[in-house]
Amino acid sequence: QVQVVESGGGLEQAGGSLRLTCVVSGITFRRYVVGWFRQGPGQEREFVAAIAWPLDRTYYSDSVKGRFTISRDSAKNSVYLQMNSLKPEDTAVYYCAAGANEYDSWGQGTQVTVSS
């Protein structure tokens, strides 16, 4: 059974940086994708970024492209979301999700708050 656990959220000023970590355990498929999603106050959940292996292809939403970077460390079963040049509109609960054909394993989420 795949388990997903996020960490690394917090409070940061606009223009600052944060790094989120997603530890994914129990993966048995060769092809897999891990994505980050977020849900801001009063908003629907939206896609942020994803990384698909074994080729480590990355995907980003237009709102974070050029500011956020997704990467993974297979030895640590971890996927990272490096968030730079943070904006108040990045404030949200960030969720990590994983799956082979669809995102069917989700974490509990970690709060990111960006102050102006």
C-alpha positions as CSV (number, residue, x, y, z in Angstrom):
1,Q,0.0,0.0,0.0
2,V,1.4,3.4,-1.0
3,Q,1.7,6.0,1.7
4,V,2.3,9.7,1.2
5,V,3.5,12.1,3.9
6,E,4.2,15.8,3.3
7,S,6.2,18.2,5.4
8,G,7.9,21.5,5.2
9,G,5.1,24.1,5.2
10,G,5.2,27.2,7.2
11,L,5.0,31.0,7.2
12,E,7.2,33.0,4.9
13,Q,7.3,36.5,3.6
14,A,6.6,37.4,0.0
15,G,9.7,36.9,-2.0
16,G,11.0,34.2,0.3
17,S,11.5,30.5,-0.3
18,L,10.2,27.2,1.2
19,R,10.9,23.6,0.4
20,L,8.2,21.0,0.7
21,T,9.0,17.3,1.1
22,C,6.9,14.4,0.1
23,V,7.9,10.9,1.3
24,V,6.3,8.2,-0.8
25,S,6.6,4.6,0.4
26,G,5.2,1.3,-1.0
27,I,5.7,2.0,-4.7
28,T,5.9,-1.2,-6.7
29,F,5.4,0.1,-10.3
30,R,8.2,1.1,-12.6
31,R,6.2,4.0,-14.1
32,Y,4.9,6.4,-11.5
33,V,4.0,10.0,-11.0
34,V,4.0,12.2,-7.9
35,G,2.3,15.5,-8.0
36,W,1.8,18.6,-5.8
37,F,-1.6,20.2,-5.6
38,R,-2.9,23.1,-3.5
39,Q,-6.1,24.5,-2.2
40,G,-6.3,28.1,-1.1
41,P,-9.0,29.6,1.2
42,G,-12.3,29.4,-0.6
43,Q,-10.8,27.9,-3.7
44,E,-10.9,24.6,-5.5
45,R,-7.9,22.3,-5.4
46,E,-5.5,23.0,-8.3
47,F,-2.5,21.3,-9.8
48,V,0.9,22.8,-9.1
49,A,3.6,20.4,-10.4
50,A,4.4,16.8,-11.1
51,I,7.3,14.5,-11.7
52,A,7.0,11.2,-13.6
53,W,9.5,8.4,-13.5
54,P,11.5,6.6,-14.7
55,L,12.4,9.5,-17.0
56,D,11.8,12.2,-14.4
57,R,9.7,14.3,-16.7
58,T,8.4,17.4,-14.9
59,Y,5.2,19.4,-15.4
60,Y,4.2,22.8,-13.9
61,S,1.1,25.0,-13.8
62,D,1.6,28.4,-15.5
63,S,1.1,30.1,-12.1
64,V,4.3,28.6,-10.7
65,K,6.4,28.0,-13.7
66,G,9.8,29.6,-13.3
67,R,9.4,29.9,-9.5
68,F,8.8,26.4,-8.3
69,T,11.0,23.3,-9.0
70,I,10.0,19.7,-8.5
71,S,12.6,17.0,-8.0
72,R,13.1,13.7,-6.5
73,D,15.6,11.6,-4.5
74,S,14.9,8.0,-5.2
75,A,17.3,6.9,-2.4
76,K,15.2,8.7,0.1
77,N,11.8,7.9,-1.5
78,S,11.3,11.7,-1.5
79,V,9.9,14.3,-3.9
80,Y,10.6,17.9,-3.2
81,L,8.9,21.1,-4.2
82,Q,11.3,24.1,-4.0
83,M,9.3,27.3,-3.9
84,N,11.1,30.5,-4.6
85,S,9.8,34.1,-5.1
86,L,6.7,33.3,-3.0
87,K,3.7,35.4,-3.4
88,P,0.7,35.9,-1.1
89,E,-1.5,34.1,-3.6
90,D,0.6,31.0,-3.1
91,T,-1.0,30.7,0.4
92,A,-2.7,27.3,0.5
93,V,-2.7,23.8,1.9
94,Y,-0.3,21.9,-0.3
95,Y,-1.0,18.2,-0.9
96,C,1.2,15.5,-2.3
97,A,-0.4,12.7,-4.4
98,A,1.0,9.6,-6.1
99,G,-0.1,7.0,-8.5
100,A,0.7,4.8,-11.4
101,N,-2.3,5.7,-13.7
102,E,-4.0,8.3,-11.5
103,Y,-3.5,10.1,-8.3
104,D,-4.9,7.5,-5.9
105,S,-2.8,8.1,-2.8
106,W,-2.9,11.4,-1.1
107,G,-1.2,13.0,1.9
108,Q,-2.8,15.0,4.7
109,G,-1.5,18.3,3.4
110,T,0.8,21.0,4.8
111,Q,0.0,24.6,5.2
112,V,1.9,27.3,3.4
113,T,1.2,30.9,4.3
114,V,2.9,33.8,2.5
115,S,2.6,37.2,4.1
116,S,2.8,40.5,2.1
